[in-house]
Amino acid sequence: MPGRERSFRVEAIVMRHSDWGESDRLLTLFTRELGKLRVIAKGVRKPRSRKAGHLEPLTQVSLLLARGRDLPIVTQAETINPFTPLKDDLLLLGYASYLIELLDRFTIEEEENQALYRILADSLMRLSDGDDAFCVLRYYELRLLDLVGFRPQLFHCAACQREIQPEDQFFSAEGGGVLCPKCGAKLPGSSPITVQALKYLRHYQRSSYPEARRARIDRGVAREMESVLQDYLTYLLERGLNSPAFIKRVKNLKARHAGG
């Protein structure tokens, strides 16, 4: 934490909160200055609390924190961006929760990473502004993997290091990326990946967001890209994520309502 000052300011996104004592809340934040951080917000469960509205999950805030005996205490809170659309639509809420959950699983407390903070804030803004969710999520996944040191190898065979040719290949989560047909056929657990899915994964990995969002991707290829990345993330985390199941339930519910 900054020096030994009695108080310090952070810019943060509220990841989640839980009740603490009779009227307080324990907040988990992802801050620009300190990475993931737990703090106490005193009295925010009281009906007249002025800080409560600024400290809801999926809110970008500026906070003044005071050093507490165990955890920092929130003394001032000001909303930077409430990301209101993300809280008013169940599907957007699911997508935003996925971004938060993924970041939470890959990070530890008090490890500064301003690039991670920026990609989270930018991605929440993009969802809030109505950008295509597929593009926002896939771009976020690949950037996060870069930033936490698990960039998948997509341009050379992860086993023999030969340059990948423009043909169908294999992908191995255990191997850390794409495998040429010869190596992929030998490695248990590797799965086929089409040349089109690999092409767009590469494009997302090496492009800026404005360039990535211009790509027009066939629905079947999009599903394949999502499946490849989900399998890789699940392997790295050694367990599944909760938010994809919520997203699936909401999509099914919307489909039933649309069908009458």
Secondary structure, 3 states (H helix, E strand, C coil): CCCCCCEEEEEEEEEEEEEECCCEEEEEEEECCCEEEEEEECCCCCCCCCCHHHCCCCCEEEEEEECCCCCCEEEEEEEEECCHHHHHCHHHHHHHHHHHHHHHHHCCECCCCHHHHHHHHHHHHHHHCCCCHHHHHHHHHHHHHHHCCCCCECCECCCCCCECCCCCEEEECCCCEEECHHHHCCCCCCEEECHHHHHHHHHHHHCCHHHHHCCCCCHHHHHHHHHHHHHHHHHHHCCCCCHHHHHHHHHHHHHHHHCC
